[in-house]
């Protein structure tokens, strides 16, 4: 019997987007579990420049059907590019990352039905 994945074991769901060496991720699950996972990621020396855009309790998971969806945004079709915002194209020092967390969620949610 195959080993259970760490995400499934923790009952964490979400989505991971990748573009030009940068990642954007949403994690969903019990607050204590997600908080511990966020702390672990933040302390991992392989990760740098972590920006926490938004933390909130939710009534229902947006990405509950996946353990962790993934999309490489460097390989979008022209139609996919036209339908997405430029959120991940902005420089890291652009204040819109922190001042517009809903825009990040909108970008993540736009992949909800297309990523497996």
C-alpha positions in Angstrom: 0.0 0.0 0.0 1.5 3.4 -1.0 2.4 5.9 1.7 -0.1 8.6 2.3 1.0 12.1 1.1 1.8 14.7 3.9 -0.9 17.0 2.5 -3.6 14.3 2.6 -2.5 13.2 6.0 -2.8 16.7 7.4 -6.0 17.3 5.4 -4.5 20.4 3.7 -5.8 21.4 0.3 -4.8 24.3 -2.0 -3.1 25.5 -5.1 0.5 26.2 -6.0 1.3 28.6 -8.9 4.8 28.9 -10.4 6.2 31.6 -12.6 9.8 32.6 -13.4 11.2 31.1 -10.2 8.5 32.4 -7.9 5.6 30.6 -6.3 2.2 31.7 -5.0 0.3 29.2 -2.8 -3.0 29.0 -1.0 -3.3 26.5 1.9 -6.6 25.4 3.3 -7.2 23.4 6.4 -7.5 23.6 10.2 -5.9 26.8 11.4 -3.4 25.1 13.7 -2.2 22.7 10.9 -2.0 25.4 8.2 -0.2 27.7 10.7 2.4 25.0 11.5 2.9 24.3 7.8 3.4 28.0 7.1 6.0 28.2 9.9 7.8 25.2 8.5 7.9 26.6 5.0 9.0 30.0 6.3 11.9 28.5 8.2 13.1 26.3 5.3 16.3 27.8 3.9 15.2 26.8 0.4 12.5 29.5 0.6 13.1 33.3 0.7 11.1 36.4 0.2 7.9 34.9 1.7 5.0 37.4 1.7 1.9 36.3 3.6 -0.9 38.0 1.7 -3.9 36.9 3.7 -5.0 34.7 6.6 -8.6 34.1 7.4 -11.1 31.5 8.6 -13.3 30.2 5.8 -16.7 28.5 5.8 -15.9 26.3 2.8 -12.7 25.3 1.0 -12.2 26.8 -2.5 -9.7 24.0 -3.5 -11.2 21.2 -1.4 -11.1 18.7 -4.3 -7.3 18.7 -4.4 -4.5 17.8 -2.1 -2.4 20.4 -3.8 -3.1 21.6 -7.4 -0.2 23.0 -9.4 0.0 25.2 -12.5 3.2 26.4 -14.2 2.2 29.9 -15.4 5.2 30.0 -17.8 3.4 27.5 -20.0 0.0 29.2 -20.4 -1.7 29.2 -23.8 -2.5 32.7 -25.3 -6.2 32.3 -24.3 -5.1 31.4 -20.7 -2.8 34.5 -20.6 -5.6 36.8 -21.8 -7.9 35.6 -19.1 -5.5 36.1 -16.2 -4.2 39.1 -14.4 -0.5 40.3 -14.4 -0.3 39.8 -10.6 2.7 37.5 -10.7 4.5 39.7 -13.3 4.8 42.6 -10.8 8.1 43.3 -9.0 8.3 42.0 -5.4 8.6 45.5 -4.1 5.3 46.4 -5.7 3.0 47.2 -2.7 0.0 45.8 -4.6 0.9 42.3 -3.3 0.0 43.3 0.2 -2.5 46.0 -0.5 -4.6 43.9 -2.9 -4.7 40.3 -1.5 -8.1 39.8 -3.1 -6.5 40.1 -6.5 -4.2 37.2 -5.6 -7.1 35.1 -4.5 -8.9 36.0 -7.8 -5.9 34.8 -9.8 -5.7 31.6 -7.8 -9.5 31.0 -8.1 -9.3 31.5 -11.8 -7.5 28.2 -12.0 -10.0 26.3 -9.8 -11.6 24.4 -12.6 -8.6 24.0 -14.9 -5.9 22.5 -12.6 -5.7 18.9 -11.5 
